[in-house]
Amino acid sequence: MDGFDPIRETAARLRTELVTMGADPSRSWAMVEAAIRQLELELVWLPAGDPALKGAFALFDEQSGTICCTDRGDAAKPVELIAHEIGHACVHAASSYCTADDIDPSRSTEAAPVGLQRVEDYGARERRELQANVFAREFLLPRAEARRLHLTERLGAAAIADGLQLPKNLVRQQLLDALLLPDAPPSEPEPPERGVRPDPSQDAAAGHRGSAFQLQAGPGTGKTRTLVKRVVSLVYEGIDPGTILVLTFSNRAAGELLERIAAAVPDVAPNIWIGTFHAFGLDLIRRYHDKLGLPADPPLFDRSDAIEVLEEILPTLPLVHYRNLWDPALVLRDIVAAISRAKDELTDPARYRALAQKMLNHAADDDACEAAERALEVAQVYEVYEQALRARRAVDFGDLVTHDSPPYPLRAPRSPAALMSPCSRLLFSCERRHYRQRALNAGLSVAMNRW
């Protein structure tokens, strides 16, 4: 079972219930209207820019049970838009505010390996929207039905879309899923792992309450298993899953945690925030963008973006050791790597320059003197690079965990209660090589005391 199978099962249960009660599954709008009645929701169409939309294209207000959608004057209302918001109502524990780009039931569930989506695909908001898209797709056209229509009835995507009055892109994506992905096995408790003996230290970590707990273990010793066991124990104790935050370093590890937790507690897994430190930092930056002087969705620079910006600036700087007019990218890769490491160590440009100057003052030989001069040149580029980021109102991957304006994404905030109040249970996993990143330790030390 992958992380989206519980979402598909939730959609299938609702659809089956409605069909049993007499809803016509061949009429998409009839299914949506039946779902709204069954869930006791209210659907309201509003003109674009209406204050009730709060800047969103569509929203679900959990407190009033209302779905508000932008009316663009189309003769046919987009049924997938309503199904998306119904997905939020069925799957998630809080209100949702969706942009037009969020509502895309044709989007694949596969993680993007590069660029901004490398972070976004495991971010809380993005995952919620993707889950709602998957719900909408499965509710409107179950994979089994898509497979039957295509293989048995010999209908193509266009014919199915016309017959059910659904967007062609939605039908195409559902056909791809139905024909290429295996069916999910029935939801059952995850069987005990063979050959794994009970470990008292893992049990102690999973059952610890009331304060922070650090469990040090090498690769392959069961850190992920312990985190899953801890999450499951918290859920069984009645802890609100929406207050549990599970962080790790890599998308691969986040995906593995998501799959294991979804298998163990499928009904509540969608409400647990599971992702990477960088995705969490991006989520916080977007949430508090006004306090950071950033737009609501700031550009995120990766290494290639940083090199592209610095290539324009580098020839204007009086560099000696890092001057390469023929191919500036050769030296810029080293400079960008040094800046990234500095941000990992919570070192801003002024601090970096001071440390480089101290190196030069204490240099005892030519090699040490050259190393210090190189560090001073990196400090100079670092300052210009930060100015370029501010001018573009952008952030880079290092800023996702070390941004120098409050509220700090993963550094100790000035008001930790205000920043972390939605997450009262914080769990994280990292390899020993990452312990040097004090940026993470500072913020985690604040949040983990809330265990």
C-alpha positions as a printed NumPy array, in Angstrom:
array([[  0.   ,   0.   ,   0.   ],
       [  1.423,   3.394,  -0.978],
       [  0.65 ,   6.694,   0.727],
       [ -2.313,   7.408,  -1.574],
       [ -4.129,   4.087,  -1.276],
       [ -5.969,   5.128,   1.925],
       [ -7.204,   8.213,   0.036],
       [ -8.498,   6.042,  -2.804],
       [-10.19 ,   3.722,  -0.325],
       [-11.913,   6.671,   1.381],
       [-13.207,   7.895,  -1.983],
       [-14.329,   4.392,  -2.947],
       [-16.23 ,   3.933,   0.322],
       [-18.118,   7.193,  -0.16 ],
       [-18.913,   6.374,  -3.782],
       [-20.152,   2.883,  -2.9  ],
       [-22.313,   4.264,  -0.1  ],
       [-23.903,   6.82 ,  -2.427],
       [-24.562,   4.276,  -5.192],
       [-26.166,   1.965,  -2.635],
       [-28.452,   4.843,  -1.649],
       [-29.554,   5.303,  -5.265],
       [-27.113,   7.822,  -6.785],
       [-26.411,   7.341, -10.506],
       [-22.655,   6.634, -10.943],
       [-22.83 ,   7.49 , -14.659],
       [-23.766,  11.106, -13.877],
       [-20.817,  12.896, -12.27 ],
       [-22.816,  15.897, -11.101],
       [-25.422,  13.635,  -9.508],
       [-22.63 ,  11.901,  -7.537],
       [-21.188,  15.21 ,  -6.364],
       [-24.596,  16.538,  -5.308],
       [-25.339,  13.286,  -3.472],
       [-21.997,  13.527,  -1.637],
       [-22.743,  17.088,  -0.53 ],
       [-26.122,  15.997,   0.853],
       [-24.711,  12.912,   2.543],
       [-21.871,  14.824,   4.201],
       [-24.248,  17.652,   5.155],
       [-22.172,  20.256,   3.389],
       [-23.233,  23.517,   1.768],
       [-22.024,  24.532,  -1.702],
       [-21.776,  28.244,  -2.522],
       [-20.671,  29.821,  -5.818],
       [-19.143,  33.276,  -5.471],
       [-17.813,  35.843,  -7.952],
       [-14.03 ,  36.097,  -8.307],
       [-12.515,  38.299,  -5.607],
       [-15.414,  37.884,  -3.185],
       [-14.143,  38.489,   0.388],
       [-15.632,  35.183,   1.527],
       [-13.107,  33.364,  -0.691],
       [-10.242,  34.905,   1.328],
       [ -8.079,  35.141,  -1.765],
       [ -8.572,  31.491,  -2.718],
       [-10.045,  29.998,  -5.874],
       [-12.002,  27.495,  -3.791],
       [-12.124,  26.656,  -0.103],
       [-13.605,  24.282,   2.427],
       [-14.552,  25.818,   5.759],
       [-14.477,  23.013,   8.3  ],
       [-16.289,  24.945,  11.023],
       [-19.381,  25.788,   8.958],
       [-19.205,  22.807,   6.61 ],
       [-19.228,  25.1  ,   3.571],
       [-17.544,  24.711,   0.196],
       [-17.053,  28.066,  -1.549],
       [-15.984,  28.145,  -5.194],
       [-15.219,  30.858,  -7.707],
       [-17.919,  31.237, -10.335],
       [-16.201,  32.044, -13.623],
       [-19.472,  32.206, -15.524],
       [-19.036,  28.82 , -17.223],
       [-22.231,  27.191, -18.398],
       [-21.008,  23.881, -16.971],
       [-19.599,  24.042, -13.467],
       [-16.318,  22.104, -13.073],
       [-17.351,  18.936, -11.246],
       [-13.729,  18.091, -10.447],
       [-13.446,  21.323,  -8.459],
       [-16.264,  20.279,  -6.113],
       [-14.912,  16.739,  -5.837],
       [-11.538,  18.178,  -4.834],
       [-13.07 ,  20.151,  -1.966],
       [-15.153,  17.132,  -0.927],
       [-11.827,  15.324,  -0.699],
       [-10.6  ,  17.902,   1.804],
       [-13.811,  17.467,   3.802],
       [-13.46 ,  13.673,   3.93 ],
       [ -9.72 ,  13.282,   4.352],
       [ -8.302,  16.267,   6.213],
       [ -8.896,  17.623,   9.678],
       [ -8.912,  21.351,   8.934],
       [-10.15 ,  24.019,   6.551],
       [ -8.44 ,  24.37 ,   3.178],
       [ -7.77 ,  27.271,   0.83 ],
       [ -6.979,  26.243,  -2.737],
       [ -5.598,  28.154,  -5.701],
       [ -6.59 ,  27.336,  -9.272],
       [ -3.237,  25.544,  -9.721],
       [ -3.886,  23.309,  -6.692],
       [ -6.98 ,  21.79 ,  -8.278],
       [ -5.529,  19.475, -10.9  ],
       [ -6.946,  15.942, -10.718],
       [ -4.75 ,  14.978, -13.672],
       [ -1.521,  15.449, -11.708],
       [  0.538,  12.31 , -11.195],
       [  1.312,  11.088,  -7.686],
       [  4.944,  10.388,  -8.608],
       [  7.526,  12.608,  -6.905],
       [  9.451,  15.052,  -9.089],
       [ 13.223,  14.537,  -8.805],
       [ 14.395,  18.091,  -9.508],
       [ 13.724,  21.757,  -8.875],
       [ 11.116,  23.253,  -6.594],
       [  8.921,  20.147,  -6.71 ],
       [ 11.789,  18.165,  -5.166],
       [ 10.831,  20.001,  -1.963],
       [  7.147,  20.56 ,  -2.678],
       [  6.242,  16.933,  -3.286],
       [  6.746,  16.199,   0.409],
       [  5.414,  19.485,   1.749],
       [  2.285,  19.509,   3.897],
       [  0.196,  21.83 ,   1.766],
       [  1.237,  20.271,  -1.53 ],
       [  0.576,  16.763,  -0.246],
       [ -2.868,  17.8  ,   0.991],
       [ -3.763,  19.198,  -2.425],
       [ -2.4  ,  16.138,  -4.198],
       [ -4.413,  13.9  ,  -1.869],
       [ -7.552,  15.892,  -2.638],
       [ -6.812,  15.548,  -6.361],
       [ -6.409,  11.774,  -6.016],
       [ -9.655,  11.617,  -4.018],
       [-11.507,  13.553,  -6.722],
       [-10.178,  11.313,  -9.468],
       [-11.068,   8.089,  -7.659],
       [-14.48 ,   9.367,  -6.567],
       [-15.488,  10.497, -10.052],
       [-13.922,   7.61 , -11.973],
       [-12.672,   4.638,  -9.892],
       [ -9.662,   2.887, -11.344],
       [-11.557,  -0.383, -11.655],
       [-14.313,   1.336, -13.643],
       [-11.774,   3.122, -15.855],
       [-10.099,  -0.215, -16.563],
       [-13.451,  -1.866, -17.393],
       [-14.527,   0.906, -19.725],
       [-11.226,   0.805, -21.58 ],
       [-10.554,  -2.945, -21.756],
       [-14.08 ,  -4.344, -21.886],
       [-16.097,  -1.564, -23.504],
       [-13.173,  -0.56 , -25.743],
       [-13.602,   3.133, -24.966],
       [-10.784,   5.642, -25.228],
       [-10.154,   8.575, -22.915],
       [-12.13 ,  11.001, -25.078],
       [-15.194,   8.725, -25.222],
       [-15.126,   8.112, -21.462],
       [-14.744,  11.825, -20.778],
       [-17.684,  12.681, -23.034],
       [-19.879,   9.99 , -21.54 ],
       [-19.23 ,  10.964, -17.927],
       [-18.837,  14.71 , -18.579],
       [-15.354,  14.725, -17.062],
       [-12.147,  16.528, -18.108],
       [-10.165,  14.482, -20.601],
       [ -6.916,  14.971, -18.659],
       [ -8.516,  13.521, -15.522],
       [ -9.657,  10.446, -17.444],
       [ -6.253,   9.992, -19.077],
       [ -4.424,  10.071, -15.754],
       [ -6.896,   7.669, -14.18 ],
       [ -6.493,   5.274, -17.11 ],
       [ -2.717,   5.395, -16.688],
       [ -3.077,   4.618, -12.992],
       [ -5.607,   1.855, -13.645],
       [ -3.551,   0.144, -16.33 ],
       [ -0.029,   0.627, -14.968],
       [ -0.343,   0.611, -11.17 ],
       [ -1.094,  -2.537,  -9.163],
       [ -4.309,  -2.731,  -7.198],
       [ -3.911,  -1.939,  -3.51 ],
       [ -4.114,  -4.945,  -1.183],
       [ -6.93 ,  -4.935,   1.395],
       [ -6.217,  -2.718,   4.389],
       [ -4.927,  -4.931,   7.16 ],
       [ -2.646,  -4.336,  10.136],
       [  0.979,  -4.573,   9.085],
       [  2.292,  -8.051,   9.977],
       [  5.264,  -8.321,  12.337],
       [  8.588,  -8.103,  10.54 ],
       [ 10.288, -11.461,  10.311],
       [ 13.559, -11.832,  12.063],
       [ 13.157,  -8.639,  14.074],
       [ 13.469,  -9.182,  17.767],
       [ 11.974,  -6.743,  20.262],
       [ 14.548,  -4.085,  21.112],
       [ 14.194,  -2.485,  24.571],
       [ 15.863,   0.744,  23.403],
       [ 13.416,   1.073,  20.498],
       [ 10.474,   0.329,  22.775],
       [ 11.713,   2.947,  25.236],
       [ 11.955,   5.55 ,  22.454],
       [  8.507,   4.7  ,  21.105],
       [  6.901,   4.877,  24.547],
       [  8.749,   7.905,  25.938],
       [  6.582,  10.881,  26.862],
       [  6.95 ,  14.279,  28.502],
       [ 10.354,  15.459,  27.235],
       [ 12.757,  15.257,  24.318],
       [ 14.325,  11.871,  23.601],
       [ 17.412,  11.235,  21.483],
       [ 18.033,   7.757,  20.15 ],
       [ 21.42 ,   7.33 ,  18.464],
       [ 21.694,   4.4  ,  16.091],
       [ 23.601,   3.469,  12.975],
       [ 22.219,   2.66 ,   9.508],
       [ 19.926,  -0.342,   9.336],
       [ 19.314,  -0.566,  13.07 ],
       [ 15.622,   0.324,  13.006],
       [ 15.277,   4.108,  13.303],
       [ 12.402,   4.219,  10.819],
       [ 10.688,   1.263,  12.483],
       [ 10.957,   3.031,  15.834],
       [  9.478,   6.254,  14.462],
       [  6.557,   4.344,  12.974],
       [  5.993,   2.516,  16.246],
       [  6.037,   5.82 ,  18.102],
       [  3.52 ,   7.417,  15.73 ],
       [  1.212,   4.411,  16.018],
       [  1.419,   4.46 ,  19.818],
       [  0.562,   8.181,  19.891],
       [ -2.446,   7.626,  17.636],
       [ -3.686,   4.727,  19.784],
       [ -3.372,   6.944,  22.856],
       [ -5.854,   9.335,  21.29 ],
       [ -3.402,  12.057,  20.213],
       [ -4.824,  14.195,  17.408],
       [ -2.931,  13.019,  14.285],
       [ -3.049,  16.572,  12.957],
       [ -0.637,  17.61 ,  15.736],
       [  2.021,  15.   ,  14.878],
       [  4.989,  16.206,  12.828],
       [  7.501,  13.679,  11.43 ],
       [ 10.631,  15.068,   9.766],
       [ 13.531,  13.463,   7.98 ],
       [ 16.315,  14.567,   5.628],
       [ 15.623,  12.866,   2.325],
       [ 12.585,  12.509,   0.094],
       [ 13.266,   8.783,  -0.076],
       [ 13.113,   8.425,   3.694],
       [ 10.007,  10.628,   3.857],
       [  8.318,   8.445,   1.268],
       [  9.222,   5.295,   3.177],
       [  7.866,   6.748,   6.433],
       [  4.679,   7.807,   4.689],
       [  4.119,   4.342,   3.231],
       [  4.784,   2.533,   6.514],
       [  2.571,   4.855,   8.548],
       [ -0.167,   4.628,   5.914],
       [ -0.015,   0.834,   6.185],
       [ -0.119,   0.915,   9.995],
       [ -2.832,   3.562,  10.54 ],
       [ -4.419,   4.184,   7.132],
       [ -7.439,   6.101,   8.415],
       [ -5.436,   8.893,  10.048],
       [ -2.187,   8.86 ,   8.041],
       [ -3.28 ,  11.692,   5.688],
       [ -3.615,  14.052,   8.666],
       [ -0.039,  13.504,   9.907],
       [  2.607,  15.95 ,   8.624],
       [  5.368,  13.706,   7.222],
       [  8.136,  15.213,   5.141],
       [ 11.621,  16.643,   4.951],
       [ 13.107,  19.468,   6.991],
       [ 13.337,  21.568,   3.843],
       [  9.689,  20.965,   2.93 ],
       [  8.677,  21.977,   6.444],
       [ 10.804,  25.119,   6.2  ],
       [  9.218,  26.001,   2.848],
       [  5.774,  25.491,   4.375],
       [  6.607,  27.871,   7.231],
       [  8.124,  30.485,   4.921],
       [  4.961,  30.477,   2.828],
       [  2.782,  30.632,   5.92 ],
       [  4.686,  33.562,   7.47 ],
       [  5.885,  35.198,   4.254],
       [  4.594,  38.624,   5.282],
       [  6.799,  38.647,   8.399],
       [  9.79 ,  37.657,   6.266],
       [  9.219,  40.349,   3.646],
       [  8.619,  37.703,   0.973],
       [  5.797,  37.008,  -1.492],
       [  3.292,  34.279,  -0.67 ],
       [  5.072,  31.85 ,  -3.003],
       [  8.699,  33.035,  -3.171],
       [ 11.032,  31.754,  -5.899],
       [ 13.241,  28.919,  -4.652],
       [ 16.802,  28.971,  -5.975],
       [ 18.598,  25.703,  -6.552],
       [ 22.31 ,  25.432,  -7.364],
       [ 21.841,  26.145, -11.081],
       [ 19.806,  29.278, -10.312],
       [ 22.491,  30.524,  -7.922],
       [ 25.238,  29.952, -10.49 ],
       [ 23.216,  31.715, -13.189],
       [ 22.755,  34.808, -11.003],
       [ 26.384,  34.884,  -9.875],
       [ 27.692,  34.496, -13.436],
       [ 26.31 ,  37.96 , -14.165],
       [ 27.897,  39.465, -11.056],
       [ 31.24 ,  37.671, -10.806],
       [ 33.142,  39.682, -13.497],
       [ 32.428,  42.905, -11.571],
       [ 34.118,  41.641,  -8.394],
       [ 37.861,  42.113,  -7.715],
       [ 38.556,  38.384,  -7.32 ],
       [ 41.962,  36.757,  -7.77 ],
       [ 41.791,  33.119,  -6.695],
       [ 38.231,  32.583,  -7.977],
       [ 38.545,  34.48 , -11.255],
       [ 37.892,  32.431, -14.381],
       [ 36.588,  34.525, -17.254],
       [ 36.553,  31.603, -19.686],
       [ 34.211,  29.424, -17.629],
       [ 32.959,  31.111, -14.437],
       [ 30.724,  28.133, -13.62 ],
       [ 33.8  ,  26.059, -12.755],
       [ 34.677,  28.214,  -9.756],
       [ 31.089,  29.146,  -8.942],
       [ 30.233,  25.548,  -8.111],
       [ 32.833,  25.634,  -5.321],
       [ 31.661,  29.048,  -4.104],
       [ 27.988,  28.033,  -4.029],
       [ 28.922,  24.862,  -2.128],
       [ 30.839,  26.95 ,   0.435],
       [ 27.881,  29.327,   0.861],
       [ 25.531,  26.385,   1.309],
       [ 27.776,  24.917,   3.998],
       [ 27.965,  28.314,   5.721],
       [ 24.168,  28.47 ,   5.896],
       [ 24.109,  24.96 ,   7.329],
       [ 26.357,  26.287,  10.093],
       [ 24.178,  29.376,  10.702],
       [ 26.955,  31.643,   9.422],
       [ 25.772,  34.818,   7.706],
       [ 28.002,  36.85 ,   5.336],
       [ 29.278,  39.184,   8.079],
       [ 30.234,  36.282,  10.324],
       [ 31.84 ,  34.46 ,   7.4  ],
       [ 33.953,  37.514,   6.566],
       [ 35.012,  37.922,  10.201],
       [ 36.101,  34.27 ,  10.396],
       [ 37.991,  34.541,   7.086],
       [ 39.773,  37.682,   8.287],
       [ 40.722,  35.899,  11.501],
       [ 42.167,  33.052,   9.402],
       [ 44.255,  35.56 ,   7.469],
       [ 45.465,  37.288,  10.633],
       [ 46.691,  33.971,  12.035],
       [ 48.046,  32.484,   8.8  ],
       [ 51.479,  30.999,   9.456],
       [ 52.532,  30.049,   5.908],
       [ 51.728,  30.666,   2.263],
       [ 49.169,  27.854,   2.034],
       [ 47.255,  29.11 ,   5.059],
       [ 47.409,  32.651,   3.698],
       [ 45.986,  31.543,   0.33 ],
       [ 43.199,  29.557,   2.04 ],
       [ 42.254,  32.642,   4.051],
       [ 42.282,  34.852,   0.955],
       [ 40.019,  32.369,  -0.814],
       [ 37.653,  32.444,   2.157],
       [ 37.584,  36.251,   2.008],
       [ 36.659,  36.094,  -1.663],
       [ 33.856,  33.635,  -0.875],
       [ 32.643,  36.061,   1.818],
       [ 32.566,  38.841,  -0.77 ],
       [ 30.523,  36.712,  -3.197],
       [ 28.303,  35.545,  -0.313],
       [ 27.351,  39.161,   0.461],
       [ 26.539,  39.912,  -3.178],
       [ 24.571,  36.662,  -3.496],
       [ 22.389,  37.502,  -0.486],
       [ 21.734,  40.949,  -1.955],
       [ 20.662,  39.288,  -5.211],
       [ 18.288,  36.967,  -3.328],
       [ 16.705,  39.907,  -1.492],
       [ 16.365,  41.919,  -4.7  ],
       [ 14.482,  39.01 ,  -6.278],
       [ 12.546,  38.332,  -3.051],
       [ 13.709,  34.742,  -3.311],
       [ 15.126,  32.049,  -1.032],
       [ 17.461,  29.136,  -1.591],
       [ 17.56 ,  25.654,  -0.074],
       [ 19.741,  26.836,   2.806],
       [ 17.205,  29.522,   3.702],
       [ 14.534,  26.861,   4.192],
       [ 16.177,  25.922,   7.483],
       [ 18.219,  29.015,   8.37 ],
       [ 16.42 ,  32.141,   7.156],
       [ 17.73 ,  35.1  ,   9.179],
       [ 14.397,  36.869,   9.746],
       [ 11.718,  35.893,  12.246],
       [  9.941,  33.556,  12.414],
       [ 12.922,  31.314,  11.725],
       [ 11.807,  28.182,   9.862],
       [ 13.842,  25.669,  11.884],
       [ 15.923,  27.93 ,  14.102],
       [ 14.782,  28.785,  17.614],
       [ 11.914,  31.28 ,  17.037],
       [ 11.289,  34.335,  19.184],
       [  7.816,  32.966,  19.881],
       [  8.076,  29.179,  19.642],
       [  4.564,  28.651,  20.979],
       [  3.052,  30.756,  18.193],
       [  5.132,  29.045,  15.531],
       [  4.821,  25.435,  16.639],
       [  1.39 ,  25.444,  18.275],
       [ -0.23 ,  23.248,  15.583],
       [  2.434,  20.564,  16.11 ],
       [  2.622,  19.267,  19.657],
       [  4.369,  15.993,  18.756],
       [  7.626,  16.343,  16.785],
       [  9.589,  13.299,  15.636],
       [ 12.626,  13.398,  13.395],
       [ 15.216,  11.107,  11.903],
       [ 18.654,  11.898,  10.526],
       [ 21.958,  10.193,   9.857],
       [ 24.92 ,  10.959,  12.082],
       [ 26.611,  12.954,   9.329],
       [ 23.854,  15.542,   9.577],
       [ 24.313,  16.208,  13.298],
       [ 26.751,  19.006,  12.466],
       [ 23.878,  21.052,  11.054],
       [ 23.217,  23.107,  14.141],
       [ 20.478,  24.993,  12.339],
       [ 18.258,  21.977,  12.758],
       [ 19.279,  21.214,  16.303],
       [ 18.435,  24.752,  17.449],
       [ 14.862,  24.654,  16.218],
       [ 14.308,  21.046,  17.169],
       [ 15.49 ,  21.596,  20.724],
       [ 12.684,  24.121,  21.129],
       [  9.982,  22.04 ,  19.495],
       [ 10.94 ,  18.666,  20.948],
       [ 10.494,  19.923,  24.478],
       [  6.808,  20.002,  23.646],
       [  6.65 ,  16.192,  23.509]])
